[in-house]
Amino acid sequence: MRRLLYPALALLPIPVAALAQQSGWGNVGAQQAEVFSWAKWWTEPIFSGFWMAWTRATLAFFVFIFGSIGIMALLEWRWPGGAERDGILGLTTTRGDRLFMSLLGSAYVFLAWLGLIGTPLWVPLGIAIAWIAFCFWKV
């Protein structure tokens, strides 16, 4: 019985593909007319042929991370000691600890949102900003 079942299952997609072509599914992968989209502009590569896909989104991400580290360095230079304090979590944290917790928590917010809901990412951006504010004021 198995000798007859497996070849029949292998031939099953052939009529399905023919029916899909007849019903108009043959144009699914066709190029659409170019319409300017802000999302496309935000995610299209800046440099063609470069080893990494530098988009405006990845550039903004790295500028934010390195800018945060630079601001922390300036704050440490101006007011050394890290501004230790006890927060509501019962931990003694410094500015760097709070930055790390806020970035890590923001990453979890975005990953959970992408895994559970998907795009667009404006709502988790607001949640992440609120988390960052909470970390720096209360933790």
VMD Tcl script that builds the backbone (N, CA, C; Angstrom):
set m [mol new atoms 417]
animate dup $m
set s [atomselect $m all]
$s set {name element resname resid chain x y z} {
  {N N MET 1 A 0.824 -1.195 0.000}
  {CA C MET 1 A 0.000 0.000 0.000}
  {C C MET 1 A 0.871 1.263 0.000}
  {N N ARG 2 A 1.969 1.236 0.774}
  {CA C ARG 2 A 2.840 2.406 0.823}
  {C C ARG 2 A 3.492 2.663 -0.530}
  {N N ARG 3 A 3.771 1.587 -1.268}
  {CA C ARG 3 A 4.395 1.772 -2.581}
  {C C ARG 3 A 3.495 2.562 -3.527}
  {N N LEU 4 A 2.226 2.490 -3.342}
  {CA C LEU 4 A 1.303 3.237 -4.189}
  {C C LEU 4 A 0.998 4.624 -3.634}
  {N N LEU 5 A 1.035 4.784 -2.327}
  {CA C LEU 5 A 0.672 6.045 -1.696}
  {C C LEU 5 A 1.710 7.140 -1.918}
  {N N TYR 6 A 2.981 6.847 -1.733}
  {CA C TYR 6 A 4.019 7.876 -1.842}
  {C C TYR 6 A 4.137 8.456 -3.242}
  {N N PRO 7 A 4.122 7.657 -4.340}
  {CA C PRO 7 A 4.146 8.287 -5.675}
  {C C PRO 7 A 2.899 9.128 -5.938}
  {N N ALA 8 A 1.772 8.725 -5.400}
  {CA C ALA 8 A 0.553 9.513 -5.598}
  {C C ALA 8 A 0.658 10.852 -4.878}
  {N N LEU 9 A 1.249 10.856 -3.675}
  {CA C LEU 9 A 1.434 12.114 -2.952}
  {C C LEU 9 A 2.427 13.031 -3.656}
  {N N ALA 10 A 3.404 12.446 -4.329}
  {CA C ALA 10 A 4.380 13.250 -5.054}
  {C C ALA 10 A 3.748 13.930 -6.256}
  {N N LEU 11 A 2.717 13.332 -6.852}
  {CA C LEU 11 A 2.061 13.907 -8.023}
  {C C LEU 11 A 0.938 14.872 -7.652}
  {N N LEU 12 A 0.579 14.949 -6.389}
  {CA C LEU 12 A -0.517 15.794 -5.941}
  {C C LEU 12 A -0.331 17.278 -6.258}
  {N N PRO 13 A 0.855 17.879 -6.111}
  {CA C PRO 13 A 0.986 19.320 -6.379}
  {C C PRO 13 A 0.832 19.710 -7.839}
  {N N ILE 14 A 0.941 18.803 -8.763}
  {CA C ILE 14 A 0.875 19.167 -10.183}
  {C C ILE 14 A -0.486 19.744 -10.551}
  {N N PRO 15 A -1.632 19.091 -10.247}
  {CA C PRO 15 A -2.909 19.726 -10.602}
  {C C PRO 15 A -3.178 20.993 -9.806}
  {N N VAL 16 A -2.686 21.075 -8.573}
  {CA C VAL 16 A -2.892 22.269 -7.768}
  {C C VAL 16 A -2.185 23.461 -8.405}
  {N N ALA 17 A -0.968 23.258 -8.915}
  {CA C ALA 17 A -0.241 24.337 -9.568}
  {C C ALA 17 A -0.940 24.767 -10.848}
  {N N ALA 18 A -1.486 23.830 -11.581}
  {CA C ALA 18 A -2.203 24.181 -12.807}
  {C C ALA 18 A -3.449 24.991 -12.493}
  {N N LEU 19 A -4.183 24.609 -11.449}
  {CA C LEU 19 A -5.368 25.373 -11.060}
  {C C LEU 19 A -5.003 26.774 -10.578}
  {N N ALA 20 A -3.887 26.889 -9.890}
  {CA C ALA 20 A -3.448 28.210 -9.424}
  {C C ALA 20 A -3.087 29.103 -10.598}
  {N N GLN 21 A -2.456 28.555 -11.625}
  {CA C GLN 21 A -2.123 29.345 -12.808}
  {C C GLN 21 A -3.396 29.824 -13.499}
  {N N GLN 22 A -4.408 28.964 -13.599}
  {CA C GLN 22 A -5.646 29.330 -14.279}
  {C C GLN 22 A -6.420 30.391 -13.510}
  {N N SER 23 A -6.326 30.365 -12.205}
  {CA C SER 23 A -7.105 31.315 -11.417}
  {C C SER 23 A -6.389 32.652 -11.216}
  {N N GLY 24 A -5.264 32.866 -11.855}
  {CA C GLY 24 A -4.610 34.169 -11.802}
  {C C GLY 24 A -3.455 34.268 -10.837}
  {N N TRP 25 A -3.062 33.176 -10.219}
  {CA C TRP 25 A -1.963 33.220 -9.265}
  {C C TRP 25 A -0.606 33.275 -9.945}
  {N N GLY 26 A -0.563 33.266 -11.245}
  {CA C GLY 26 A 0.708 33.331 -11.956}
  {C C GLY 26 A 1.363 34.689 -11.892}
  {N N ASN 27 A 0.621 35.724 -11.473}
  {CA C ASN 27 A 1.149 37.087 -11.415}
  {C C ASN 27 A 1.569 37.507 -10.017}
  {N N VAL 28 A 1.615 36.570 -9.083}
  {CA C VAL 28 A 1.924 36.917 -7.706}
  {C C VAL 28 A 3.325 37.488 -7.583}
  {N N GLY 29 A 4.298 36.901 -8.242}
  {CA C GLY 29 A 5.673 37.359 -8.139}
  {C C GLY 29 A 6.047 38.433 -9.136}
  {N N ALA 30 A 5.099 38.922 -9.936}
  {CA C ALA 30 A 5.404 39.928 -10.949}
  {C C ALA 30 A 5.716 41.273 -10.300}
  {N N GLN 31 A 6.540 42.046 -10.970}
  {CA C GLN 31 A 6.901 43.370 -10.473}
  {C C GLN 31 A 5.689 44.287 -10.504}
  {N N GLN 32 A 5.491 45.013 -9.426}
  {CA C GLN 32 A 4.404 45.972 -9.351}
  {C C GLN 32 A 4.929 47.341 -9.757}
  {N N ALA 33 A 4.025 48.239 -10.052}
  {CA C ALA 33 A 4.416 49.600 -10.405}
  {C C ALA 33 A 5.115 50.249 -9.208}
  {N N GLU 34 A 6.148 51.013 -9.489}
  {CA C GLU 34 A 6.907 51.669 -8.426}
  {C C GLU 34 A 6.084 52.781 -7.792}
  {N N VAL 35 A 5.823 52.641 -6.524}
  {CA C VAL 35 A 5.125 53.658 -5.737}
  {C C VAL 35 A 6.045 54.014 -4.586}
  {N N PHE 36 A 6.254 55.320 -4.350}
  {CA C PHE 36 A 7.133 55.711 -3.268}
  {C C PHE 36 A 6.501 55.328 -1.948}
  {N N SER 37 A 7.268 54.632 -1.187}
  {CA C SER 37 A 6.803 54.221 0.128}
  {C C SER 37 A 7.861 54.629 1.136}
  {N N TRP 38 A 7.425 55.257 2.196}
  {CA C TRP 38 A 8.357 55.665 3.232}
  {C C TRP 38 A 9.036 54.460 3.844}
  {N N ALA 39 A 8.284 53.368 4.022}
  {CA C ALA 39 A 8.862 52.162 4.602}
  {C C ALA 39 A 9.920 51.572 3.673}
  {N N LYS 40 A 9.677 51.611 2.381}
  {CA C LYS 40 A 10.665 51.089 1.436}
  {C C LYS 40 A 11.920 51.972 1.457}
  {N N TRP 41 A 11.727 53.283 1.499}
  {CA C TRP 41 A 12.870 54.189 1.541}
  {C C TRP 41 A 13.681 53.947 2.809}
  {N N TRP 42 A 13.009 53.693 3.933}
  {CA C TRP 42 A 13.651 53.508 5.225}
  {C C TRP 42 A 14.467 52.220 5.261}
  {N N THR 43 A 14.044 51.203 4.503}
  {CA C THR 43 A 14.691 49.896 4.573}
  {C C THR 43 A 15.478 49.516 3.327}
  {N N GLU 44 A 15.558 50.357 2.337}
  {CA C GLU 44 A 16.354 50.000 1.164}
  {C C GLU 44 A 17.838 50.246 1.446}
  {N N PRO 45 A 18.726 49.466 0.823}
  {CA C PRO 45 A 20.168 49.614 1.101}
  {C C PRO 45 A 20.695 51.000 0.717}
  {N N ILE 46 A 21.585 51.517 1.542}
  {CA C ILE 46 A 22.207 52.806 1.257}
  {C C ILE 46 A 23.353 52.617 0.268}
  {N N PHE 47 A 24.186 51.594 0.510}
  {CA C PHE 47 A 25.328 51.302 -0.339}
  {C C PHE 47 A 25.058 49.993 -1.071}
  {N N SER 48 A 25.125 50.003 -2.390}
  {CA C SER 48 A 24.931 48.748 -3.113}
  {C C SER 48 A 26.260 48.008 -3.207}
  {N N GLY 49 A 26.205 46.694 -3.058}
  {CA C GLY 49 A 27.398 45.875 -3.169}
  {C C GLY 49 A 28.275 45.869 -1.932}
  {N N PHE 50 A 27.800 46.446 -0.834}
  {CA C PHE 50 A 28.578 46.473 0.394}
  {C C PHE 50 A 28.374 45.171 1.138}
  {N N TRP 51 A 29.301 44.787 1.994}
  {CA C TRP 51 A 29.232 43.499 2.672}
  {C C TRP 51 A 28.101 43.420 3.687}
  {N N MET 52 A 27.657 44.573 4.192}
  {CA C MET 52 A 26.563 44.581 5.150}
  {C C MET 52 A 25.425 45.413 4.582}
  {N N ALA 53 A 24.201 45.000 4.829}
  {CA C ALA 53 A 23.036 45.716 4.314}
  {C C ALA 53 A 22.780 46.958 5.165}
  {N N TRP 54 A 23.535 48.010 4.907}
  {CA C TRP 54 A 23.340 49.247 5.647}
  {C C TRP 54 A 22.098 49.941 5.115}
  {N N THR 55 A 21.070 49.950 5.925}
  {CA C THR 55 A 19.866 50.697 5.599}
  {C C THR 55 A 19.801 51.897 6.526}
  {N N ARG 56 A 18.858 52.760 6.259}
  {CA C ARG 56 A 18.713 53.922 7.141}
  {C C ARG 56 A 18.306 53.487 8.547}
  {N N ALA 57 A 17.556 52.389 8.626}
  {CA C ALA 57 A 17.146 51.880 9.938}
  {C C ALA 57 A 18.345 51.349 10.726}
  {N N THR 58 A 19.235 50.575 10.078}
  {CA C THR 58 A 20.401 50.067 10.803}
  {C C THR 58 A 21.354 51.206 11.147}
  {N N LEU 59 A 21.475 52.181 10.277}
  {CA C LEU 59 A 22.324 53.331 10.565}
  {C C LEU 59 A 21.789 54.100 11.774}
  {N N ALA 60 A 20.476 54.319 11.823}
  {CA C ALA 60 A 19.881 55.016 12.965}
  {C C ALA 60 A 20.082 54.218 14.253}
  {N N PHE 61 A 19.971 52.893 14.165}
  {CA C PHE 61 A 20.172 52.056 15.345}
  {C C PHE 61 A 21.593 52.196 15.885}
  {N N PHE 62 A 22.593 52.089 15.012}
  {CA C PHE 62 A 23.975 52.182 15.475}
  {C C PHE 62 A 24.321 53.592 15.935}
  {N N VAL 63 A 23.790 54.614 15.287}
  {CA C VAL 63 A 24.017 55.988 15.744}
  {C C VAL 63 A 23.428 56.168 17.141}
  {N N PHE 64 A 22.236 55.598 17.389}
  {CA C PHE 64 A 21.627 55.697 18.708}
  {C C PHE 64 A 22.473 54.984 19.765}
  {N N ILE 65 A 22.940 53.776 19.468}
  {CA C ILE 65 A 23.723 53.017 20.447}
  {C C ILE 65 A 25.031 53.739 20.763}
  {N N PHE 66 A 25.775 54.132 19.726}
  {CA C PHE 66 A 27.044 54.806 19.976}
  {C C PHE 66 A 26.843 56.198 20.569}
  {N N GLY 67 A 25.755 56.871 20.201}
  {CA C GLY 67 A 25.442 58.156 20.824}
  {C C GLY 67 A 25.143 58.004 22.308}
  {N N SER 68 A 24.411 56.926 22.665}
  {CA C SER 68 A 24.127 56.664 24.082}
  {C C SER 68 A 25.407 56.406 24.864}
  {N N ILE 69 A 26.301 55.625 24.273}
  {CA C ILE 69 A 27.582 55.358 24.939}
  {C C ILE 69 A 28.393 56.646 25.071}
  {N N GLY 70 A 28.366 57.491 24.042}
  {CA C GLY 70 A 29.083 58.767 24.104}
  {C C GLY 70 A 28.521 59.690 25.168}
  {N N ILE 71 A 27.198 59.740 25.279}
  {CA C ILE 71 A 26.572 60.572 26.320}
  {C C ILE 71 A 26.932 60.039 27.702}
  {N N MET 72 A 26.948 58.713 27.848}
  {CA C MET 72 A 27.341 58.130 29.139}
  {C C MET 72 A 28.791 58.468 29.476}
  {N N ALA 73 A 29.657 58.456 28.475}
  {CA C ALA 73 A 31.058 58.811 28.715}
  {C C ALA 73 A 31.184 60.270 29.145}
  {N N LEU 74 A 30.430 61.161 28.502}
  {CA C LEU 74 A 30.466 62.571 28.894}
  {C C LEU 74 A 29.911 62.778 30.303}
  {N N LEU 75 A 28.842 62.088 30.628}
  {CA C LEU 75 A 28.287 62.205 31.982}
  {C C LEU 75 A 29.262 61.671 33.033}
  {N N GLU 76 A 29.937 60.589 32.693}
  {CA C GLU 76 A 30.920 60.032 33.638}
  {C C GLU 76 A 32.117 60.971 33.793}
  {N N TRP 77 A 32.505 61.620 32.720}
  {CA C TRP 77 A 33.615 62.569 32.794}
  {C C TRP 77 A 33.208 63.790 33.622}
  {N N ARG 78 A 31.974 64.257 33.431}
  {CA C ARG 78 A 31.518 65.447 34.133}
  {C C ARG 78 A 31.182 65.154 35.595}
  {N N TRP 79 A 30.451 64.051 35.849}
  {CA C TRP 79 A 30.071 63.665 37.202}
  {C C TRP 79 A 30.481 62.221 37.424}
  {N N PRO 80 A 31.723 62.006 37.865}
  {CA C PRO 80 A 32.197 60.623 38.012}
  {C C PRO 80 A 31.491 59.881 39.137}
  {N N GLY 81 A 31.564 58.570 39.060}
  {CA C GLY 81 A 30.981 57.740 40.105}
  {C C GLY 81 A 29.756 56.973 39.664}
  {N N GLY 82 A 29.189 57.327 38.524}
  {CA C GLY 82 A 28.061 56.575 37.999}
  {C C GLY 82 A 26.719 56.897 38.592}
  {N N ALA 83 A 26.649 57.851 39.532}
  {CA C ALA 83 A 25.385 58.253 40.159}
  {C C ALA 83 A 24.625 57.048 40.701}
  {N N GLU 84 A 25.259 56.325 41.637}
  {CA C GLU 84 A 24.624 55.136 42.209}
  {C C GLU 84 A 23.384 55.514 42.999}
  {N N ARG 85 A 22.382 54.638 42.896}
  {CA C ARG 85 A 21.167 54.825 43.692}
  {C C ARG 85 A 20.428 53.498 43.798}
  {N N ASP 86 A 19.580 53.417 44.834}
  {CA C ASP 86 A 18.740 52.241 45.033}
  {C C ASP 86 A 17.387 52.513 44.399}
  {N N GLY 87 A 16.999 51.611 43.490}
  {CA C GLY 87 A 15.729 51.781 42.801}
  {C C GLY 87 A 14.636 50.912 43.391}
  {N N ILE 88 A 13.515 50.879 42.699}
  {CA C ILE 88 A 12.366 50.131 43.205}
  {C C ILE 88 A 12.577 48.618 43.103}
  {N N LEU 89 A 13.529 48.190 42.296}
  {CA C LEU 89 A 13.810 46.756 42.202}
  {C C LEU 89 A 14.702 46.268 43.337}
  {N N GLY 90 A 15.175 47.182 44.170}
  {CA C GLY 90 A 16.036 46.808 45.285}
  {C C GLY 90 A 17.481 46.621 44.877}
  {N N LEU 91 A 17.848 47.105 43.717}
  {CA C LEU 91 A 19.225 46.996 43.228}
  {C C LEU 91 A 19.912 48.344 43.332}
  {N N THR 92 A 21.196 48.319 43.615}
  {CA C THR 92 A 21.999 49.530 43.533}
  {C C THR 92 A 22.535 49.598 42.107}
  {N N THR 93 A 22.096 50.617 41.366}
  {CA C THR 93 A 22.459 50.709 39.958}
  {C C THR 93 A 23.191 52.013 39.672}
  {N N THR 94 A 23.986 51.982 38.625}
  {CA C THR 94 A 24.659 53.170 38.111}
  {C C THR 94 A 23.985 53.553 36.795}
  {N N ARG 95 A 24.433 54.657 36.201}
  {CA C ARG 95 A 23.889 55.074 34.911}
  {C C ARG 95 A 24.093 53.996 33.858}
  {N N GLY 96 A 25.264 53.387 33.850}
  {CA C GLY 96 A 25.545 52.338 32.873}
  {C C GLY 96 A 24.653 51.120 33.058}
  {N N ASP 97 A 24.398 50.760 34.310}
  {CA C ASP 97 A 23.482 49.648 34.579}
  {C C ASP 97 A 22.086 49.958 34.054}
  {N N ARG 98 A 21.636 51.176 34.299}
  {CA C ARG 98 A 20.305 51.555 33.843}
  {C C ARG 98 A 20.231 51.604 32.319}
  {N N LEU 99 A 21.307 52.056 31.668}
  {CA C LEU 99 A 21.341 52.048 30.205}
  {C C LEU 99 A 21.271 50.613 29.686}
  {N N PHE 100 A 22.047 49.729 30.273}
  {CA C PHE 100 A 22.053 48.335 29.841}
  {C C PHE 100 A 20.679 47.696 30.036}
  {N N MET 101 A 20.060 47.906 31.196}
  {CA C MET 101 A 18.736 47.326 31.447}
  {C C MET 101 A 17.688 47.903 30.505}
  {N N SER 102 A 17.796 49.185 30.199}
  {CA C SER 102 A 16.808 49.784 29.299}
  {C C SER 102 A 16.979 49.271 27.868}
  {N N LEU 103 A 18.217 49.123 27.396}
  {CA C LEU 103 A 18.439 48.603 26.045}
  {C C LEU 103 A 18.033 47.139 25.945}
  {N N LEU 104 A 18.359 46.355 26.955}
  {CA C LEU 104 A 18.002 44.942 26.948}
  {C C LEU 104 A 16.480 44.763 27.015}
  {N N GLY 105 A 15.826 45.533 27.868}
  {CA C GLY 105 A 14.377 45.466 27.949}
  {C C GLY 105 A 13.703 45.909 26.662}
  {N N SER 106 A 14.253 46.940 26.021}
  {CA C SER 106 A 13.698 47.398 24.746}
  {C C SER 106 A 13.831 46.329 23.671}
  {N N ALA 107 A 14.963 45.642 23.661}
  {CA C ALA 107 A 15.136 44.557 22.696}
  {C C ALA 107 A 14.104 43.462 22.927}
  {N N TYR 108 A 13.837 43.132 24.180}
  {CA C TYR 108 A 12.820 42.121 24.483}
  {C C TYR 108 A 11.429 42.588 24.070}
  {N N VAL 109 A 11.129 43.867 24.256}
  {CA C VAL 109 A 9.836 44.403 23.850}
  {C C VAL 109 A 9.659 44.249 22.336}
  {N N PHE 110 A 10.678 44.629 21.570}
  {CA C PHE 110 A 10.584 44.535 20.113}
  {C C PHE 110 A 10.507 43.087 19.648}
  {N N LEU 111 A 11.312 42.208 20.239}
  {CA C LEU 111 A 11.262 40.800 19.836}
  {C C LEU 111 A 9.924 40.163 20.176}
  {N N ALA 112 A 9.378 40.467 21.331}
  {CA C ALA 112 A 8.073 39.922 21.699}
  {C C ALA 112 A 6.991 40.457 20.763}
  {N N TRP 113 A 7.058 41.733 20.436}
  {CA C TRP 113 A 6.067 42.319 19.533}
  {C C TRP 113 A 6.151 41.674 18.156}
  {N N LEU 114 A 7.358 41.531 17.635}
  {CA C LEU 114 A 7.513 40.906 16.322}
  {C C LEU 114 A 7.045 39.462 16.339}
  {N N GLY 115 A 7.330 38.739 17.415}
  {CA C GLY 115 A 6.937 37.343 17.491}
  {C C GLY 115 A 5.445 37.151 17.668}
  {N N LEU 116 A 4.787 38.046 18.388}
  {CA C LEU 116 A 3.366 37.868 18.680}
  {C C LEU 116 A 2.448 38.605 17.714}
  {N N ILE 117 A 2.857 39.792 17.257}
  {CA C ILE 117 A 1.959 40.634 16.467}
  {C C ILE 117 A 2.504 40.902 15.076}
  {N N GLY 118 A 3.772 41.280 14.966}
  {CA C GLY 118 A 4.353 41.601 13.661}
  {C C GLY 118 A 4.554 43.096 13.504}
  {N N THR 119 A 4.505 43.550 12.267}
  {CA C THR 119 A 4.692 44.960 11.986}
  {C C THR 119 A 3.344 45.639 11.954}
  {N N PRO 120 A 3.262 46.951 12.071}
  {CA C PRO 120 A 4.266 47.989 12.231}
  {C C PRO 120 A 4.803 48.049 13.659}
  {N N LEU 121 A 5.903 48.738 13.818}
  {CA C LEU 121 A 6.617 48.744 15.089}
  {C C LEU 121 A 6.507 50.065 15.848}
  {N N TRP 122 A 5.486 50.866 15.577}
  {CA C TRP 122 A 5.351 52.143 16.273}
  {C C TRP 122 A 4.902 51.951 17.715}
  {N N VAL 123 A 4.041 51.009 17.958}
  {CA C VAL 123 A 3.567 50.773 19.332}
  {C C VAL 123 A 4.704 50.270 20.229}
  {N N PRO 124 A 5.494 49.265 19.785}
  {CA C PRO 124 A 6.597 48.853 20.660}
  {C C PRO 124 A 7.660 49.937 20.815}
  {N N LEU 125 A 7.784 50.829 19.844}
  {CA C LEU 125 A 8.713 51.947 20.011}
  {C C LEU 125 A 8.263 52.823 21.172}
  {N N GLY 126 A 6.969 53.104 21.258}
  {CA C GLY 126 A 6.448 53.870 22.389}
  {C C GLY 126 A 6.626 53.141 23.711}
  {N N ILE 127 A 6.390 51.821 23.697}
  {CA C ILE 127 A 6.582 51.024 24.908}
  {C C ILE 127 A 8.054 51.047 25.325}
  {N N ALA 128 A 8.956 50.935 24.352}
  {CA C ALA 128 A 10.395 50.941 24.652}
  {C C ALA 128 A 10.835 52.290 25.214}
  {N N ILE 129 A 10.317 53.370 24.659}
  {CA C ILE 129 A 10.667 54.697 25.178}
  {C C ILE 129 A 10.148 54.856 26.604}
  {N N ALA 130 A 8.942 54.361 26.858}
  {CA C ALA 130 A 8.403 54.413 28.224}
  {C C ALA 130 A 9.253 53.547 29.167}
  {N N TRP 131 A 9.722 52.396 28.696}
  {CA C TRP 131 A 10.577 51.533 29.510}
  {C C TRP 131 A 11.910 52.219 29.825}
  {N N ILE 132 A 12.478 52.896 28.841}
  {CA C ILE 132 A 13.739 53.612 29.048}
  {C C ILE 132 A 13.547 54.712 30.090}
  {N N ALA 133 A 12.452 55.457 29.957}
  {CA C ALA 133 A 12.175 56.516 30.935}
  {C C ALA 133 A 11.989 55.922 32.330}
  {N N PHE 134 A 11.267 54.809 32.416}
  {CA C PHE 134 A 11.065 54.151 33.709}
  {C C PHE 134 A 12.395 53.706 34.306}
  {N N CYS 135 A 13.265 53.109 33.479}
  {CA C CYS 135 A 14.554 52.616 33.980}
  {C C CYS 135 A 15.413 53.762 34.521}
  {N N PHE 136 A 15.436 54.895 33.837}
  {CA C PHE 136 A 16.315 55.965 34.273}
  {C C PHE 136 A 15.728 56.780 35.429}
  {N N TRP 137 A 14.412 56.747 35.624}
  {CA C TRP 137 A 13.837 57.514 36.713}
  {C C TRP 137 A 13.599 56.692 37.974}
  {N N LYS 138 A 13.277 55.407 37.829}
  {CA C LYS 138 A 12.842 54.647 38.984}
  {C C LYS 138 A 13.747 53.483 39.365}
  {N N VAL 139 A 14.577 53.007 38.475}
  {CA C VAL 139 A 15.390 51.810 38.784}
  {C C VAL 139 A 16.730 52.245 39.312}
}
mol reanalyze $m
mol bondsrecalc $m
mol representation Tube
mol addrep $m
